[in-house]
Amino acid sequence: MNNFLSNKIYSLKDKKIKSLSKYILPIIFGVLYKLNTITLFIGPIIAIKSISAGSLSPTIKNLLNYFYLPTPNEEYLFLYFFSSISMALISLLIVSELKKFYIFKIKNKILKKFKKEYSILTKKNFILIQEKYNKVDKLVKNSENIVFCSILVLMIIFYDFGIALILLTGGFTYFKYLKNRANKHNKKVNMLQSGIESNKKNLINRFNDLIIQNPLEKSTSKSIIATIIMLLIMTFIYLRTDSTISIVFIFLVRIYQSQMLKTIQIFIKRIER
């Protein structure tokens, strides 16, 4: 009996792994696309700064040496950055097309399966296909966001653990806040539906109700959390003995922060549904 159950569980896990394995390539290309966009955002800033200064900064030199990339001579800086950014732009287009291609393959298999099961595609079947297509898009997008955020946070931890801790604490606080807000909203809806509304509310509860009814509250709370995180990072850098920090790293922190808060919002929306 135990062997039967273990075999059944193993087969279910195996099926789940196989069903998810087809999404690996579009997720990988999606993550590469996001990393490429960061390169195209930060690259020109580094290029302009380096060309105007006439040399690479020690941080960039160390980074190139760490990844065993060639370090350009000062006289070839323009050519080096021009060719590097052009290659990054071309690779962005290639990665984008590859991601679209593999998502198309997944959706095409879904369509072929429906054609086998149903000889005629009715309006109902078309809606079901569209729902499955949306699920594919959401799964790929959510997965690539999680992987992308994980890579960025590892890079930030590697560079500066203190700043990474502030970012993660801010993200966790934002997550708990939105989750608590969603729970209160659901409770209020349930109370209104059942016709049970308590008249005894303290000042805090009334304030919470006012926040819930405000349609701009989510975007406002995101801006507040983002600003508080950056103020804490600014204070943390100011209080350190060595307060110098790379402008590229600050851009990386801002990109991660924006992506992290956006991903949390999407996750909370899924819970609310």
C-alpha positions, 0 to 999 in steps of 0.5 A, a space after each residue: 500500500 505504501 509503495 503504491 502511494 509513493 509510486 502514485 505521488 512520484 508519478 504525479 510529481 513527474 507529470 508536474 515537472 514535465 508539464 512545467 519543463 516546457 516553460 523553462 526556455 521562455 522563462 530563461 529568455 524572459 529573464 535574459 530580456 530583462 537583464 539585457 534591458 538593464 544593460 541598455 539602461 545602465 550601459 550608456 550612463 557608464 559609457 558617457 561618464 567613462 568617455 568624458 573622464 577619459 578612463 574607466 572607474 576602478 569599480 568597472 575595471 574590477 567588474 570586468 576582471 571578475 567576469 574575465 571580460 577584456 578591459 579597453 585602452 583609454 584611446 578605444 573607449 568610444 569604440 568599445 562602448 559603441 560596439 558593446 551597446 550595439 551588440 546588447 541591442 541586437 541580443 535584446 531583439 534576438 532574445 525577445 523573438 526567441 521568447 515569443 517563438 517558444 511561447 507560440 509553440 506552447 500555445 500552438 500545442 494547446 490549439 492542436 489539442 483542442 482541435 483533436 478533442 473538438 472538431 468544431 471550434 465554438 465560441 465557448 471553446 474559443 474562450 477556453 483556449 483564450 483562458 489557457 493562453 492567458 494562463 501561459 502568459 501569466 505563468 511565464 511572466 510571474 516566473 521570470 519576475 521571480 527569477 529576475 528579482 532573485 538574481 538582482 537581490 543576489 547581486 545586491 547582497 554580494 555587493 552590499 548586504 546592508 542595503 540588501 537587508 533594507 530592501 528585503 525588509 521594505 518589501 516584506 513590510 509592503 507585502 504584509 501591509 497589502 495582505 492585511 489590507 486585502 484581508 480587511 477589505 474581504 471581511 468588510 465585503 463579507 459583512 456587507 453581504 451578510 447584512 451584519 455591520 457593527 456600529 461600534 468602530 474605533 478611530 483606527 477602524 474608521 481610518 482603515 475603512 477610509 483607506 480601503 475606499 480610496 482608489 489611489 491608495 495602492 499606488 500611494 502606498 507603493 510610492 511611500 514605501 519606495 521613498 522610505 526605503 531609499 531614505 533608509 539606504 541614504 541614511 545607511 550610506 551616510 552613517 558608514 565610514 566609507 560613504 562612496 558608492 557606485 551610481 550604477 549600483 544605485 540604479 540597480 537598487 532602484 530597478 530591483 525595488 521597482 520590480 520587487 514592489 510590482 511583483 508583490 502587487 501582482 501576487 496580492 491581486 492573485 490572492 484577492 481573486 
